[in-house]
Amino acid sequence: MPTLDTPLVDTVGLRTAKALEKAFDMRAVRDLLAHYPRRMAERGELTELAKLRVDDEVTVLADVLAATPRRSSRGSRLEVTVGDRTASLQLVFFGKGAWRAKDLQPGRRGLFSGKVGQFRNTRQLVHPDYLLLSTADDADETADAEADIYAGRLIPVYPATQAVRTWTISNAVRQTLLVLDLIPDPLDAAVRARHGLLELDVALRAMHEPDDLRQWQAARRRLAWDEALGIQLVLAQRRALASANPATPRPPRPGGLLDGFDSSLPFELTAGQREVGETLAAELAAPHPMHRLLQGEVGSGKTVVALRAMLQVVDAGGQAAFLAPTEVLATQHARTIETMLGPLARGGQLGGADRATRVTLLTGSLPAAARKTALLAAASGEAGVVVGTHALIQQHVQFADLGLVVVDEQHRFGVEQRDALRAKAAQPPHVLVMTATPIPRTVAMTVFGDLETSTLRELPLGRSPIATSVVPTAEKPAWLERGWQRIREEVAAGRQAYVVCPRIGADMAEFEADFAAGGPDVEDPGDLLGADDSDLGLDGDSPRPPLAVVDVLPMLAEGPLHGLRIAALHGRLSSDEKDRAMTDFAAGRIDVLVATTVIEVGVDVPNATVMTILDADRFGVSQLHQLRGRVGRGGHAGLCLLVSDARAGTPARERLDAVAATTDGFELARLDVEQRREGDVLGAAQSGRRRSLKLLSLLRDEPLITSARAAASELVQGDPTLEAHPLLREQLAALLRDEQADYLEKG
């Protein structure tokens, strides 16, 4: 009998197998059965036609209300009206088709499938495919057999295409399930009973042909649980492997650098910083490597917590590596750490403390002499703290005794980068990963599931509130003029401002490629700078490219910000130019910094109070929250202006309104995940052929993910290599072979 690995052609025939392979890349029975119905429609329940949107590909369940043949100079057509309790929909068939009128009699119920269009304010499907369902009054025994399969039960509605409709898929599934052998279950009865799960064979069949909605929901739960378990098993094995490795304990040393740093702090640590610090101190002193994720609100003081951990390791005779995603951020961190440590960072130098260390910066663009000095300081152990970019991972970079790796901005570094840096130590070093913005708990458990998690929610004393406003240029262009005036007022009061743009330079070819791939959510080009479209080299009908630093800076310098000291900061500048711009801005020699998202994380200039983000709709929710965290870091209140020509009611505008409505990063992080596909959360590879997560929702299924994580930990603890669970081991091997597991390697 056929199994899950049987080729589809053996169960559905050559023609259908070819169609399914072309439409969905299905080859085996398991591919077909993993193509789950989006929903189940009940015979007595009509689809709400009022919820249909223009351009959606839909399959609807509706009653025929009227069928009217029409003639015109252009030819014949049949107009059919179908409806439910909420709305009606027009079906249009062009050409001669008297048989359709006989088919589509008022009172008949059917499935209708096509793309929703609109003509003269009437929604319609043009030449839809349809399947009429048999009724109790049908006297014709030769009625379509395909319709009879829906009689008296739930109707599965599958993701479909124009070439392969939902009923074609349903037929293929029905034929396959009729001949399919019993599906073996990788979970034993005890595990299923403990977690309230159906047997796999029952669940797969009920997912497509349930007796009722309750059984379908139970089937969904089992299959979603399996998805969660696969991921959690991989992560549990990583945790077990890491904890089995020995590490050099790095206990606190009284009277060392850490005590000196604490006594010199000009502020009190928050309760959260103290609590997380105690957790890190205990784990650093353990004989097994620490693997911890530190997340927190923007400006919650994660850097101070990480620095205290680094100093404990240096006190214990080791070194700490701080891995930053960009050169600007690495340079900023190195400068911040040196400033915070003061004399404690000037080991062997005039004015250094008795027990001091050195902070060394290592990036790819350092001049040869400076690079050689930095490499020597790391290899000799002279530098207790080494800050750098990916350059730290390179093969020729050596450490005398690497004890702690701190990774900033985890989503830009993957597991393989962490592993490469860990390999530079004689024994596995401790690892602390920091995220720039808060992430929902279930995302942390799934994406960062090989790490334990600590959270900072409390902001340090002295942080000023940040007010955020949307500046809708299409509706209220005068608001933007007031925004530029506000920057001038802040500068006149001795403070500074950022202007953020989505791009460095207006590369039209690059923009057109982006636009063709999906395009920005903007209805009209608008006029974000007070310049007409001719200033941007475009005609009014062309989609306007995202505003760019190289274009915006001269417009501001010659226009609304004339007379102010303005400079640019972006990724195409040389390292010296970037460093000079940041140094001058931090020193107050620049009034307005026009930049890209290179300033997104880690940049700390307390005197900056205003940020104007142009084309704000081109940024994600978490990115906007992170950007605005660059202002209000001193004693003055911060202001963030989200400038956009996105119209009210569009998804882009709703996103901006949500950011303006709250400064709670955890709430915004949840919104960010809700607005993105699960695959985007886990990695782009998740959109591939065998996408791992078809049913599991990282937000809705928190209890399920928690349950699967506990089960995975229990299984791996008792059977690390899953020798006693061969089917689970086989599934896990397939997951790891599959390119969709890439997100585990790329963060």
TIKOLGU-97947 format. One line per field, with one value per residue (C-alpha): x, y, z. Coordinates in Angstrom, 2 decimals. Example, Ala and Ser with C-alpha at 12.3 -4.5 7.8 and 13.67 -1.06 7.14 Angstrom:
// residues 2
x	12.30,13.67
y	-4.50,-1.06
z	7.80,7.14
This chain:
// residues 747
x	0.00,1.18,3.16,4.06,7.10,5.15,5.27,2.02,1.58,0.87,-2.17,-3.66,-2.56,-0.13,-2.25,-3.15,0.35,1.90,-0.55,0.18,3.92,3.78,1.51,2.91,6.11,4.48,6.14,5.32,2.22,3.64,3.80,0.11,-1.03,1.07,-0.91,-3.44,-6.89,-6.98,-10.37,-13.41,-16.74,-19.95,-22.80,-25.21,-22.82,-22.43,-19.17,-19.36,-19.04,-18.84,-15.25,-13.96,-11.33,-10.57,-7.66,-7.95,-7.93,-10.91,-13.08,-16.53,-19.55,-22.76,-26.29,-27.32,-29.83,-30.34,-28.98,-29.54,-28.35,-27.44,-26.61,-24.78,-22.85,-19.80,-21.43,-23.26,-22.65,-24.29,-24.52,-25.12,-25.71,-24.73,-25.07,-25.24,-26.66,-24.08,-23.57,-23.86,-21.30,-21.63,-20.31,-19.74,-19.36,-18.67,-19.67,-22.42,-23.16,-26.82,-25.78,-24.40,-27.78,-29.39,-26.67,-26.76,-30.41,-31.55,-31.49,-28.44,-25.50,-21.90,-18.23,-17.08,-13.41,-11.59,-10.02,-12.20,-12.59,-14.77,-16.82,-19.05,-18.74,-19.91,-17.61,-17.42,-15.65,-15.06,-15.24,-14.87,-14.45,-17.32,-18.57,-22.30,-23.17,-25.86,-29.04,-31.63,-33.98,-31.56,-33.34,-30.53,-28.55,-25.81,-25.19,-21.57,-19.86,-17.36,-20.17,-21.46,-18.24,-19.21,-22.69,-23.45,-19.95,-17.37,-15.91,-12.12,-10.96,-7.34,-4.75,-5.25,-4.19,-5.99,-4.80,-5.45,-8.65,-9.54,-11.84,-9.08,-6.83,-9.67,-10.25,-6.55,-6.42,-9.55,-8.14,-4.84,-6.34,-8.50,-5.41,-2.84,-1.26,-1.40,0.94,3.42,3.54,6.97,5.46,4.70,1.31,2.60,3.78,0.53,-1.55,0.51,0.01,-3.49,-2.56,-4.28,-2.42,-0.61,-2.62,-5.91,-4.69,-3.52,-6.78,-8.93,-7.00,-8.49,-11.68,-12.84,-16.10,-16.70,-14.95,-13.81,-11.93,-10.40,-9.16,-7.69,-5.92,-4.53,-3.26,-1.40,0.22,1.18,2.61,4.76,6.12,6.99,8.54,10.86,12.32,12.51,14.29,17.03,17.39,17.25,20.09,22.10,21.51,22.45,25.62,26.62,26.00,27.98,31.10,33.37,34.12,36.61,34.75,35.08,34.00,33.93,37.19,36.76,38.68,38.97,37.89,34.20,34.23,36.17,33.69,30.66,32.06,32.67,29.21,27.50,24.07,22.34,21.69,18.01,16.54,16.40,20.05,21.07,18.93,20.22,23.76,23.49,22.24,25.14,27.68,26.49,26.52,29.98,31.29,29.90,32.03,29.73,29.40,26.71,24.38,22.04,19.88,19.57,16.67,15.21,13.44,15.30,17.55,17.14,20.87,21.86,25.38,26.12,24.96,27.15,30.17,29.87,29.90,32.97,34.80,34.09,35.70,38.73,39.08,39.22,42.11,40.16,39.25,35.90,35.01,32.19,30.81,28.87,27.07,28.54,31.74,29.87,28.36,31.62,33.45,30.67,30.71,34.49,34.37,31.47,33.19,36.45,34.56,32.60,35.72,37.88,41.25,40.25,40.61,44.13,46.20,49.93,49.28,49.88,46.89,45.71,44.39,46.55,44.34,43.42,42.88,42.86,39.95,40.90,38.89,39.26,37.37,37.98,38.90,41.61,44.90,47.57,49.59,46.54,45.26,48.59,48.58,45.00,45.75,48.82,46.84,44.20,46.70,48.95,46.10,47.06,43.52,40.98,38.08,38.17,35.37,34.88,32.77,32.87,36.61,36.86,35.70,38.50,40.91,44.04,42.46,43.67,42.99,45.20,42.24,38.80,36.33,33.18,31.62,29.03,27.01,25.10,22.13,21.66,19.41,22.42,24.60,23.81,24.73,27.62,29.23,28.85,30.39,33.30,34.12,33.67,36.20,38.90,38.95,40.78,37.54,34.05,33.65,30.52,28.11,25.81,23.55,21.78,18.78,18.29,14.52,12.18,10.88,7.77,8.40,7.43,9.73,12.54,11.72,11.75,14.36,16.69,15.63,19.20,19.63,18.19,16.49,16.80,14.70,15.18,11.93,12.81,14.40,17.28,16.54,17.03,15.71,13.31,10.01,9.82,6.77,6.03,3.79,2.86,3.33,0.92,2.28,-0.42,-3.18,-1.44,1.65,1.94,2.83,6.15,7.08,6.34,8.58,11.56,10.85,10.92,14.41,15.57,14.09,15.90,19.19,18.71,18.30,21.69,20.45,20.80,18.70,18.71,17.07,16.77,16.32,15.63,18.44,21.91,21.50,18.58,19.39,16.35,17.18,17.44,14.18,12.29,13.39,12.07,8.83,8.28,8.83,6.02,6.50,6.08,2.65,2.26,-0.65,0.72,4.25,3.47,6.00,7.96,10.55,8.52,10.04,8.02,8.55,10.83,13.39,13.57,13.85,10.46,7.16,4.01,2.82,6.00,6.33,8.60,11.77,12.53,14.22,18.00,20.64,22.63,19.51,17.93,21.02,21.52,17.76,17.70,20.92,19.56,15.97,14.29,17.51,19.65,22.41,22.59,25.64,24.57,26.54,25.85,26.39,25.88,27.52,29.27,31.49,35.00,35.69,37.51,34.61,32.05,34.15,34.67,30.92,30.00,32.77,31.78,28.11,28.82,31.01,28.28,30.12,27.24,23.65,21.81,22.97,21.30,21.73,20.48,19.66,23.38,22.40,19.69,21.37,23.97,24.47,24.32,24.32,22.39,22.14,20.09,16.40,14.63,14.47,12.64,12.22,11.43,9.41,8.76,6.37,9.38,10.62,9.39,7.71,10.65,13.08,11.13,11.01,14.75,15.49,13.50,15.40,18.36,16.71,15.63,18.73,19.68,17.83,15.60,12.41,12.68,10.52,10.20,8.38,7.26,6.96,4.96,2.66,0.83,-2.90,-5.07,-6.50,-3.66,-1.66,1.44,-0.34,-1.86,1.65,2.89,-0.13,0.61,4.21,3.07,0.47,2.84,6.44,6.06,8.58,7.11,3.67,5.20,7.30,4.13,2.52,5.62,5.34,1.59,2.16,4.81,4.55,5.88,8.49,9.84,10.22,12.15,14.12,13.51,14.12,10.84,8.98,10.57,9.03,8.85,8.28,8.57,5.84,2.50,0.20,2.23,1.72,4.44,1.90,-1.31,0.32,2.34,0.93,1.58,5.17,5.79,4.44,6.59,9.69,9.16,8.62,11.74,13.87,12.54,13.17,16.71,17.57,16.68,17.86,20.28,20.68,17.09,18.31,15.17,12.97,14.06,11.12,11.73,15.43,14.63,12.29,14.89,17.56,15.22,14.62,18.34,19.01,16.26,17.28,14.35,16.42,18.66,17.02,18.56,21.94,21.21,19.33
y	0.00,3.58,5.34,9.00,8.55,7.05,9.18,11.06,9.64,6.24,7.55,10.35,9.53,11.20,14.20,15.34,14.57,16.79,19.61,19.43,19.36,22.37,24.39,23.44,21.45,18.36,15.05,12.58,11.72,13.57,16.79,16.51,15.69,18.58,20.96,21.68,23.27,26.97,26.44,24.20,25.46,23.86,22.98,25.00,27.96,30.45,32.32,36.01,37.60,41.02,40.23,39.67,42.13,43.16,41.22,38.33,34.80,33.25,30.19,31.02,28.98,30.73,30.35,31.27,34.14,35.02,34.19,36.70,36.27,39.59,40.64,43.71,44.87,43.27,39.83,37.67,37.17,35.52,37.48,35.36,36.79,34.65,35.63,34.87,36.60,39.41,40.40,39.39,38.78,38.90,36.11,37.00,34.47,35.85,34.07,31.61,29.34,28.42,25.31,27.51,29.21,25.77,24.77,27.89,27.93,30.11,28.10,26.00,26.15,25.85,26.58,29.45,30.19,33.07,36.49,39.24,42.21,45.30,46.87,49.90,49.48,45.86,43.07,40.20,37.03,36.78,33.22,31.62,27.88,26.41,23.19,22.82,20.86,18.23,18.87,16.66,17.41,16.22,13.58,13.19,10.16,11.12,14.43,15.33,12.76,15.36,17.37,14.38,14.05,17.23,16.05,16.23,17.13,19.88,21.25,21.76,25.02,24.66,27.21,26.94,28.44,29.31,26.03,23.79,24.60,23.59,20.74,19.23,19.12,17.72,14.93,14.08,13.94,11.77,9.29,9.13,8.64,5.77,3.67,5.06,2.63,3.30,6.20,5.29,7.71,8.96,9.80,7.00,6.71,8.11,11.38,11.73,11.15,13.60,16.40,15.50,14.73,12.65,9.79,11.00,8.77,10.05,13.66,13.64,12.10,14.38,17.42,16.81,14.83,15.56,14.36,17.77,21.06,19.86,16.95,19.27,21.61,18.67,17.56,21.05,21.11,17.80,18.80,22.27,20.64,18.40,21.51,23.09,19.86,19.53,22.97,22.57,19.21,20.82,23.60,21.21,19.18,22.39,23.29,19.81,19.82,23.25,22.40,19.18,21.15,22.32,26.04,27.97,29.41,33.21,34.07,37.66,38.97,41.46,44.69,44.22,46.17,45.44,46.85,49.90,50.45,50.10,52.60,55.16,54.97,58.39,56.75,53.89,50.65,49.81,46.86,44.98,45.66,44.41,41.27,40.36,41.19,38.68,36.00,36.63,36.67,33.27,31.71,33.11,31.45,28.03,25.26,25.13,27.85,30.47,30.86,33.75,36.16,39.66,41.62,44.87,48.07,50.63,52.57,50.08,49.93,46.60,47.88,48.58,45.07,43.54,45.66,44.53,40.90,41.59,43.16,40.10,37.90,40.21,40.22,36.40,36.51,36.20,38.40,39.56,40.04,42.43,41.69,44.57,44.44,47.61,49.60,52.69,50.75,48.98,52.32,53.85,50.94,51.04,54.78,54.42,51.62,53.58,56.65,54.68,52.95,56.08,55.31,51.62,51.39,52.85,49.88,50.55,54.17,57.46,58.22,54.62,53.00,50.51,47.61,48.72,46.92,48.00,48.36,47.58,48.19,45.75,46.35,45.41,48.93,49.70,50.86,48.15,49.53,50.00,46.57,44.95,46.69,45.56,41.95,41.91,43.36,40.62,37.78,38.86,39.41,43.08,44.00,42.71,43.96,43.64,45.36,44.63,43.63,40.42,41.04,39.37,36.09,35.96,33.07,35.06,36.82,35.11,35.68,34.86,33.58,34.33,33.95,35.80,36.61,39.41,39.57,42.80,42.92,39.15,39.23,40.31,37.48,33.82,30.77,30.07,33.45,32.79,29.35,30.79,33.22,30.53,28.37,30.94,29.87,26.82,25.93,27.12,30.71,32.08,33.75,36.72,37.70,41.09,42.08,45.69,45.63,43.47,40.27,38.27,35.36,32.67,34.16,34.08,30.44,29.51,31.67,31.93,28.66,27.50,30.43,31.20,34.62,37.66,40.79,44.44,46.43,49.33,52.48,54.13,57.28,60.49,59.16,61.69,60.76,60.62,62.08,60.62,62.16,61.14,63.94,63.09,65.22,64.21,65.49,68.18,69.49,72.44,70.02,69.23,72.91,73.11,70.05,71.80,74.87,72.66,71.45,75.06,75.86,72.93,73.88,77.50,76.13,74.40,70.94,68.67,66.62,63.60,63.36,59.73,58.58,55.06,55.15,56.52,57.55,57.71,54.62,54.46,51.03,49.58,51.27,50.04,46.48,46.85,48.38,45.57,43.03,44.43,48.14,50.53,51.06,54.63,55.87,59.17,60.47,63.43,66.12,65.32,68.04,70.89,70.23,69.25,65.97,67.62,68.15,64.37,63.80,62.12,62.82,62.87,59.41,57.58,55.91,58.12,56.37,56.43,59.64,59.45,61.11,62.48,64.24,65.34,66.95,69.66,70.33,70.93,72.95,75.25,75.23,74.82,74.22,76.82,78.16,75.15,72.90,69.73,66.57,63.13,59.67,56.50,53.23,54.45,56.86,55.74,54.67,57.94,59.98,58.03,58.35,62.08,62.66,60.77,62.44,65.92,65.25,63.88,66.92,69.35,70.60,69.40,70.56,68.11,64.66,63.37,59.61,56.18,53.46,53.22,55.11,52.57,50.98,51.92,55.56,57.61,61.41,62.74,66.26,65.03,65.71,65.58,62.89,63.36,60.07,60.68,58.07,56.47,53.98,52.30,51.10,48.26,48.79,47.58,49.57,52.79,52.11,51.48,54.63,56.93,55.53,57.64,60.83,61.73,60.06,63.10,65.54,66.98,65.48,63.77,64.26,61.84,62.89,60.09,61.79,59.89,60.40,57.13,57.78,57.26,53.75,52.06,49.33,51.56,54.41,52.09,50.84,54.39,55.28,52.25,53.36,56.88,55.54,53.72,53.63,50.06,48.09,44.74,45.71,46.95,43.78,41.72,43.97,43.63,39.84,39.97,42.07,39.77,36.21,33.59,32.75,36.28,35.96,32.73,33.49,33.93,30.23,29.47,30.42,27.49,24.25,22.36,25.32,23.98,26.10,25.67,25.70,26.96,30.60,32.11,34.42,32.39,29.12,30.14,27.33,24.79,25.96,25.91,22.35,21.22,22.84,20.97,17.69,18.24,18.97,15.83,13.65,14.94,14.71,11.00,10.19,12.85,11.26,9.95,6.37,5.06,7.21,6.26,7.93,11.20,10.97,10.43,13.45,15.58,14.56,15.57,18.96,19.58,18.46,20.68,24.19,25.45,24.80,27.66,30.04,27.99,28.84,32.45,33.64
z	0.00,-0.60,2.15,2.71,0.46,-2.47,-5.67,-6.22,-9.69,-8.07,-6.19,-8.31,-11.85,-14.21,-15.27,-11.75,-10.44,-13.12,-12.36,-8.62,-9.20,-11.52,-9.23,-5.80,-6.43,-4.92,-5.72,-2.96,-0.94,2.08,0.03,-0.88,2.67,4.02,1.78,4.51,3.98,4.92,6.50,6.57,5.19,6.44,4.09,6.20,6.49,3.67,3.17,4.04,0.63,2.28,3.31,-0.24,-1.46,-5.03,-6.59,-4.10,-5.53,-3.73,-3.47,-2.08,-1.08,-2.21,-3.52,-7.07,-6.82,-10.50,-13.98,-16.80,-20.43,-22.08,-25.63,-26.87,-29.91,-28.33,-28.08,-25.58,-21.89,-18.93,-15.68,-12.60,-9.14,-6.17,-2.55,1.12,4.17,4.02,0.37,-3.25,-5.99,-9.76,-12.00,-15.66,-18.51,-22.00,-25.21,-26.00,-23.07,-22.82,-20.89,-18.12,-17.69,-17.38,-14.92,-12.76,-11.77,-8.84,-5.64,-6.55,-4.19,-5.31,-4.88,-7.12,-7.64,-9.34,-8.94,-7.48,-9.83,-9.79,-12.59,-12.02,-8.24,-8.45,-7.32,-9.78,-10.84,-14.58,-15.97,-12.53,-12.13,-10.19,-8.67,-7.97,-4.85,-4.97,-2.99,-1.35,-4.26,-6.93,-8.96,-11.46,-10.32,-12.76,-10.92,-10.74,-8.54,-7.44,-5.88,-3.95,-1.97,-0.15,0.78,4.49,5.69,6.00,2.77,2.77,1.16,0.03,-1.06,-4.82,-8.14,-11.32,-12.84,-9.82,-7.94,-4.41,-5.49,-7.65,-4.59,-2.48,-5.00,-5.07,-1.27,-1.11,-3.66,-1.78,1.68,0.39,-0.43,2.05,4.49,8.25,9.03,11.81,14.74,15.94,19.36,21.78,23.45,26.77,25.17,23.20,26.32,28.40,25.89,24.72,21.10,18.41,16.75,13.63,11.26,12.70,12.65,9.02,7.81,9.97,8.76,5.30,6.03,9.58,11.07,12.58,13.35,16.77,15.21,12.60,15.32,17.24,14.05,13.49,17.06,16.67,13.38,14.66,17.79,15.58,13.80,17.13,18.42,15.42,15.97,19.74,19.43,17.34,19.89,22.86,21.32,20.88,24.54,25.69,23.60,24.87,28.52,28.20,27.25,30.05,30.39,32.45,35.46,35.68,39.26,40.57,42.08,44.97,44.48,40.73,37.66,38.22,41.75,40.54,37.70,39.99,42.47,39.71,38.13,38.23,38.44,40.22,38.39,37.96,39.83,36.54,35.74,39.20,38.90,35.42,36.55,39.41,37.00,34.62,37.46,38.71,35.22,34.42,37.59,36.57,34.98,31.93,29.30,29.70,26.69,27.40,25.40,26.89,25.47,26.64,25.88,23.77,26.15,29.01,29.69,28.09,27.33,30.99,31.93,29.21,30.24,33.87,32.68,30.53,33.46,35.66,32.99,32.69,36.49,36.32,33.84,30.59,27.65,26.28,22.61,21.72,18.24,16.60,13.21,11.63,11.79,12.95,15.82,16.70,16.80,18.88,21.35,21.70,22.36,24.82,26.75,26.97,28.19,30.78,32.09,32.12,33.80,34.04,30.22,30.10,31.20,30.86,29.92,31.69,33.90,33.94,37.11,39.02,37.90,34.40,31.11,27.48,25.01,21.41,18.24,15.33,12.06,8.45,7.33,9.90,8.36,8.28,11.20,13.45,12.51,13.38,16.77,17.47,16.47,18.74,21.66,21.30,20.84,23.72,26.15,26.60,25.51,27.98,25.84,22.05,20.13,16.44,13.49,11.47,11.29,14.72,13.18,10.59,10.84,11.67,14.69,17.88,21.58,24.56,26.64,25.24,28.11,26.96,23.60,23.57,20.35,19.76,17.37,17.09,14.01,11.94,13.24,12.99,14.97,12.62,13.43,17.13,16.65,14.66,17.47,20.13,18.28,19.04,22.69,24.09,25.89,24.89,26.10,27.73,25.27,25.82,22.92,22.96,20.86,19.87,20.38,22.44,20.88,21.82,24.18,21.67,19.03,21.59,22.38,18.70,17.00,20.00,21.64,22.28,24.69,28.11,28.21,30.47,30.00,30.97,31.06,33.34,31.88,33.79,35.78,33.84,30.53,29.04,27.38,23.59,21.84,18.40,15.73,12.20,9.66,6.79,3.95,1.46,3.77,5.82,4.00,6.43,9.21,7.54,7.39,11.11,11.60,10.01,12.15,15.24,14.33,13.97,17.40,19.04,17.42,18.55,22.09,21.79,20.89,17.83,15.41,13.12,9.70,8.58,4.96,3.63,1.06,0.51,-3.12,-5.53,-7.61,-9.89,-11.33,-7.85,-6.85,-9.89,-9.14,-5.59,-6.84,-9.35,-6.58,-4.46,-4.19,-1.31,0.20,-1.01,-3.10,-4.40,-4.80,-2.54,-1.81,1.31,0.95,-0.45,-3.88,-6.93,-8.78,-11.32,-8.57,-8.19,-11.93,-12.18,-13.87,-11.78,-12.87,-11.89,-8.50,-6.44,-5.25,-1.52,-0.44,-0.29,1.88,-1.07,-2.42,0.85,2.41,-0.26,-0.40,3.36,3.33,0.63,1.92,5.32,7.31,5.54,7.76,10.08,10.26,8.39,7.66,6.19,7.66,5.63,4.66,1.52,3.43,4.30,7.88,8.56,7.17,9.24,12.38,11.81,11.29,14.48,16.50,15.31,16.00,19.48,20.19,19.09,16.00,13.77,14.27,12.02,10.95,7.76,7.91,6.93,9.46,10.21,13.39,14.24,17.25,19.79,18.77,21.97,21.74,24.78,23.28,20.26,20.88,17.49,14.83,11.55,9.66,5.99,4.09,7.47,5.87,4.23,7.65,9.85,13.22,15.32,13.19,13.74,17.48,17.50,15.52,17.77,20.74,19.58,20.94,24.46,25.92,28.00,30.23,27.49,26.08,22.70,19.62,16.69,13.50,11.15,7.76,5.16,2.20,2.92,3.01,6.07,6.22,4.32,6.09,5.97,7.72,10.32,11.08,11.64,13.78,15.96,16.49,17.37,19.82,22.19,23.36,24.67,22.62,23.67,22.37,19.11,18.77,18.89,16.28,14.10,14.12,13.45,10.34,8.91,7.68,10.06,7.43,7.58,11.32,11.06,7.92,4.20,3.54,5.28,2.12,0.27,-0.99,2.28,4.50,8.06,9.62,7.88,10.90,13.86,14.80,16.93,18.58,18.81,19.85,22.90,25.13,22.38,21.83,25.57,25.73,22.79,24.29,27.57,25.69,23.57,26.65,28.35,25.29,24.74,28.43,28.49,24.96,23.62,20.17,19.99,19.49,21.20,18.95,15.39,13.61,15.46,14.69,11.03,10.95,12.68,10.20,7.37,9.01,9.35,5.77,4.46,3.47,5.52,8.66,7.53,9.97,12.80,11.32,10.42,13.48
